[in-house]
């Protein structure tokens, strides 16, 4: 029985690390999307122009979606590895 408990603990630790990596990936992707949206919404010259927030929010949204999908892929990949018995 201790072997099963040890395997469970290693699997949970491995899955927790994969989840943490997925959250970091999602955060970086969201931040990158916000930066891209901000860059796209900047006026081409230095005149004072009102900047609309829609491109920034769009960039953040798509960054979050892409990061979420990558994160889900990381966690599912780790789950598949654990199901197959490899660490």
C-alpha positions, 0 to 999 in steps of 0.5 A, spaced: 500 500 500 505 505 501 507 504 493 500 506 491 500 512 496 507 514 494 505 514 486 499 518 488 503 523 492 508 524 486 502 524 481 498 530 485 505 534 485 506 533 478 499 535 476 500 541 481 506 543 477 503 542 471 497 547 473 501 552 476 505 552 469 498 553 465 496 559 470 503 562 468 502 561 461 495 564 461 497 570 465 503 571 460 499 570 454 493 575 457 499 580 458 502 579 451 495 580 448 494 587 452 500 589 450 499 588 443 492 591 443 495 597 446 500 597 441 495 597 435 491 602 438 496 607 439 495 613 434 501 613 428 503 620 430 504 624 437 498 628 436 493 628 442 488 623 440 483 619 444 485 612 444 479 607 444 479 601 449 476 596 444 483 594 441 486 593 448 480 589 451 480 585 444 487 583 445 487 581 452 481 577 451 484 573 445 490 573 449 486 570 455 483 565 450 489 562 447 493 562 454 487 558 457 487 553 451 495 552 452 494 551 459 488 546 458 493 542 453 499 542 458 494 539 464 491 534 459 498 532 457 500 531 464 494 527 466 495 523 459 502 522 462 500 520 469 495 515 466 500 512 462 504 511 468 510 515 466 512 521 470 
